[in-house]
Amino acid sequence: MFDLIVKGGTLPDGTVADIGIAGDRITAIGRLEGAEAGQVIDASGDLVSPPFVDPHFHLDATLSYGLPRINASGTLLEGIGLWGELKQIVTEEEMVNRALEYCDWAASMGLLAIRSHVDTCDDSLKGVAAMLDVRDKVKGYIDLQLVAFPQDGFYRDPTARANTLRALDMGVDVVGGIPHFERTMADGAASVRELCEIAAKRGLMVDMHCDESDDPLSRHIETLAYEAQRLGLQGRVAGSHLTSMHSMDNYYVSKLLPLMAEAGVAAIPNPLINIMLQGRHDTFPKRRGLTRVKEMQAQGITVGWGQDCVRDPWYSLGTADMLDVAFMGLHVAQMSSPEEMRRCFDMVTVENARILALADYGLHVGAVASLVVLDAGDPIEAVRLRAARLAVVSKGQVIARTPRGDATLEIAGRPGSVRRRHPVA
């Protein structure tokens, strides 16, 4: 007897199978004809995927667009300045409410694991307190990792170091940093070194905003890879953004990428935000700032797409849809072959789960029973359509449903409805 059976779905590898769930675990995958269940979801002809995972977000700032004003220049630096103004006036309650609203969006889109950076450059640490509260409130359906993020610079801000340590003591999960925002390149490298030492001492993971710049000489990812190797942090470190690599000398990159691979450093580009914020000082040709995704993957580096921002001082759009992120990343990284398009789907599911070190993630017996039924036949079609989430299951419970996106037609001689699914022949 199962609590829930997801019947007849197509798994990402093309296998058609039933999935039996008891409690919060997947307990059977295969043909379950005749098996009894408290609830059955008919997924015949639909893609059944593990849940979407976002490895890079700013939940403390989300849904605050226009407060206290709009980012007129559209630049990263004006966004940082705006956030500096907003965090002085925003209340802990407002941050909690906006974050919970975003988590509602995420749940409806099958986004069930999020790593969020939380600003530690505020002596009150109200943002940290707010996000810890949110983490507790959503733990029944969303796995939320928090990164201690000294937004204004670990050394540049006079109290950031002490406040970052306080945030970690309060229970924040991951050590973050922003070395390219320090006063000098030397300070940036020193911040990477000390923050990695803090993580090693505490047994924590590291996720740094790294080289989010058009400056080809911003090379803190090299220091991050070195420190990961020196301190034995392989597989526990991620560099987010890495946009300066877009402008780096090819010879230097040919040295850098093997060092990253050897150190087990993952990369998290954020295509929606990177191409919006980077290249703002260029005329033409205009750089778009996305890091070297395919080249890193060719070296065996784990690369996952991140969302970064939704309706905040840096980005005015967004819907918590990781398929939007994969769709944009596919285009900007020119990942157009079937293998590459398929990989883009993995970059918002299994690859991101690997970066977050999520336990028991996936579609296999013994895994946590979290999954998404998509109105698509395969992963490529899911990305193409940004497919409707017909059902979202989190830890064994159905938490969201969305109807199919069929349109009605009133055209003489044509069908009465149209579905935009069109699998490869």
N, C-alpha and C positions, 0 to 999 in steps of 0.2 A: 504494500500500500504506500503510495507516494502522496505527499502533500500537493505536488504540482507536477504535471507533465507538459513539456513543450514539445508538440508533436509534429514530426515531418519536416523540420527545418533544415536548411542547407547551411552547413558550417563553413567557415572561411576557407577551409582546404577543399571544399567541394563535396564533402561527405554529406549524405542525407541521413539524418538520425533523429530519434526521439531522445529527449533529455529528461531524466527522472530526478526529482528534487525531494529531499526529506529534510525538514528543518531548514537550516541555512547552508546545506551542502548539496552538491551534485552527487548522487549516489548510483546513477546508471546512465549509460549512453549506448544507444543501439536500437534494436527493434523491441518496442515495449507493447506490442499488440496484446490486448486483453488485460493489461495492468490497470488497476484501479487507482484513482487519484481524487483528491478533494477538489481539484481544479485542473482544467485542461486548456492550454492555449494552442490553437491550430495555427502552425507556422508553415503549412504546406506551401512550397514555392517561394518562401521568404528566407532571407539571410538571418541566421542567428549568430550573434557576435558576442565575445566578451565585452564588458562595458568600456566606454571611452574613458581615457585618462588624460588629464591636463597637467603637465609637469612644471608649468610656469604661469602663475597668475598673481594678481594683486587684489585680494579680497577686501582689504581694508579701505581701498579707494573706489571700489566698483559702484556703479550706478550713481556717481556724484557729478556727472557731466554738467557743466555750466555753473558749478559752485567753486569759488565765489564769482567766477567769470569764465568765459570761454577762452581756450588756448588760441589766440588770434594768429600767431605765427605758425602753429602746427608743429613746433620743434620739441625735441626731447627736453631741452633746457628750460623752455617756458613751462612745460608740463611739470617739471620738478619744482620750479618756483611756485606754480599754482598750488601744487600739493602742499608745499611749505606753508602757504597761506591758509589752506583749508584745514590742515590738521591742528591749527591753533584754535579754530572755532568749532570744529565738529565735536559732537558728544559721543561717548562710548555707546549709548543707546542707538544713535543714528547709524553708527558703523555696524552694529549688530543687526539692526533691521534691514539695512541694505544688503548685507552679506547673506542673510537668510533668504531674502527675496531672490538673490542671484542663485543660491543653492536650490531654490524651487525650480528656477529655469534649468539648472544643470540636471536635476533629477528627471525633469520632463524630457531631456535630450539624451538620457542614458549616460551622462557624464557623472561617474560614481566615484572617482578618485581625483583629487586636486592637490597640487602642491602650491601653496600661496606664500609669497614673501610678505612679511609684515614689518613696517617701519619701526626701527628701534631708536631713531633720533628724536625722541620726545621724552623728557624727564618723567612725565606722568605715566608713560607706557600704556596709555588708555587703548591704543590700537592693539597692543599685545593682549591686554586683558579682554578686549572685545572679541578677538579672533580665537582665543582659548575658549571663551564662552560659546562661540559658534561651533567650534570643533566638537565640544561636548554635546551641543544640541542636535547636530546632524550625524553623529556617529552611528546611529542605527541604520543609515542608508547611504551616507557618503563618507569615504575615508579622506580626511583632511590632514595633510602634512603642513606644518608651518615652518618657515625659514626666518631666522633672525637677520633682518636686512637693514644695515646702517645706511639708509638712503642718502644721507648728506656726507658720507665718508667716515670710515672707521676711525681715521686720525683727523680728518678735516673738521669734523664736528667735535667740539671739546668734550662732550659727555657721551659720545656714541659708544666708545669702548666699554665704559662701565655699564651703560644701559643694555648693550648687546649681551654682556655676561649676565645681567639681571634677567633678561628675557629667556635665556637658556636655562637659568635656575628656575624660572617659573614654569618650564615644561615645553618650550618651543623645541621642535624636533631636529632642525637642520641649521647648519652654520652658513650664513650668506655674507656677501661683501660686494663692493663696487669700486675696484681698484682704479679704474680709469677716471673716477671722479675725485680722487685725492689731489692734493696740491701739486705734487710732482710725480714723475714716473717712479722715482725711488721710493716715495711713500706708498705708491700703489703696490709695488713689489713687496715692500715690507708688510703691508696689510694682508696680502695673500699669505705670506709666510706665517704671520701670527695667527690668523684665523684658521689656517689648516692645522697648526699646532694645537689650538683650542679644540678643534674637532677630534683630532687624534687622541688627545688626553681624555675627552669625554666619551669617546666611542660613537661619535655622530657622523652623519653624512655632511657633505659640503656641496652647496649650489651657489655659484657666484655669477652675478651680472659681470660679464667679462668683455672688455673691448667693445662696448656698445658705442661705437664711434666710427666716423669715416676716415680717421687718421690711420694710415697703414703702419705707423710706428707704435701704435698702441698694441703691445705684445704681451699683455699680462697672462694670456693663456699659456705661454711658454713657462712662466713661473708657476702657474697652477699645476701644469703637468709635472714639473720638476718636484714640487712639494708633495704631490700625490705619490710619486715614486719614492721620494726620500722617507716619507712617514708611513709607508705601507698602506696607503688609502686607496689602492687600486679597486675600481668597481664601486667606490663610494663617493665619487666626485663628479660634478657636472659643471660645465661652463655654459652659461646662458647668453644668448644673442650672438656673440662672436662676429659682429658685423664688420669690424675692421679687416677681417680676413678677406672680405670681398675686394679690398683695395691693396692687399699685400703683394709684394714681389713673389712671382711664382717659384723662384729658387728657394726663397726663405720658407714658403709653405711646404715645399717638397721635403724640407728638414723637419718642420713643425708637426705635420700630421703623423709621421711614424712615432714621434715622441708622445703625442697624445694617445695613440693606440697602445704603446708600450706601458703607459701609466694608467690605462683603463679609465681615461676621462671621457665621459659622455658629453654630447653637445645638444643644446636645446635652442634651435632657431625659432623665432616667433614671426612667421611670414606676414601676417596682417599688419603688425605694428612695425616690424623692421622696414618694410617697404614704404610705410607711411611717414616714418620719422627720419629715415636716413636720406642723405643726398640733398638736404634742404639748402645747403650752401652752394650746390652745383648749378650751373646753367645747363649747357648741353655739350657733350653727352652727360647724362645725369645717372649717377650710380644709384642702385636700388638697395644696396646694403644687405642682401641676404647672404649668409655665410656659404661656404663651399660644401654643400650637402652631399652631393654625389661623390665628390672626391674623398670626403671623410668616410663615407660608407664603403668605398672601395678599399680603404685601409683597415676595415673591420671595426671602426669606431661606432658605438651606439649613438644614433641620432634620432631624436623625437621632436615632433612639432608641438609648440606651445601656443596658448591663446594670448597670454600676457595681460590684456586689458579689455574691458567692456564698459562703455559709457563712463569714462573717467577723464581726468585732466589730459591724458595722452591720446585717447582714442574715443571717437564719438559714436561708434557703431558697435556691433556684436550682439550675439544671441545665445552664448554658451554652447554653440554647435561646433564640436571638434571636426565635423566633416567640412564645415566652412574653412577651417584652418587647413585641413589637408588639401582641399580644392585649390586654395590660393597658393599653398606651398608647391603643389604639383606644377602650377603654371610658372611661378617665378623661378623655381629650380629647374625648369624644363625637363620634368620627369614624365616623359610622354610614352615610353614603351609600356606594353602590358605589365612587364615585371616591375617597372618603376612605379606605375600607378598603383599596383597591388601593394607595393612597399609603403606608399603613402598612407594606406589604410592601416598597415601595421604600426606606422609611426604615431598614430593616435590611439593605439590599443596596446599591443604586446610590447612594443619597444619602450613606450612610456612607462608601462608597468615595470619593466626591467630597471629603468632609471630610478623609479621610486622604491624599488625592492619590495614590491607588494607580495605578501605571502599568499599562497594558494589562489592565485589569479589564473583565470582561463577557463576553458571548456574541457574538463577532464574529471574523471571520478575522484572525489575528494576535494575538489576546488570549492571555494565559496560560491554559492548559488546566486551569482549576479551576472546578468546577461541582458542583451537587447535584441528584440525582433524588429528587423528593418524591412521596409517596403522596397526590397531590391533582391536581385537574384545572386549577386556575388559582390565582393568588396569593391571592384572597380565601378560597378553600377551604383553602389552606395555612395561613393565619392561623387560621381557624375551628377546624381540626382539630389545629393544631400538629403538622403532618403528619410521619409517619415519614420519615427519610432513607434511602431504599432503597439509594442508593449515593452516596458522596462521592468525588470525583476532585480531587486536588490536584496541580497542575503535571504533569499527564499520567498520574499514578498513582492507581489505585483504592486508597483508604486505609481505607474503612469501608463496611460494609453493615448494614442493619437490615431484618428481615422486615416484611411488611405487618402492620398492626394489626387484622386481622380477628378478630372474636370468634366463638366457636362457641355455638350455641343448642341447648337441649334442651327445646323447647316444642312440644307436639303441634300439628300443623297449621301450623307456621311454618317458615321456611327453617332449614337446619342451620348457616348462618353469616350474619353480618351485617357489613357494611362501612358506616361512617358517612359516606362520601362522598355528597354530594347537590348536584350542580352546579345553578346557576341555569338555569331552563328557557329 
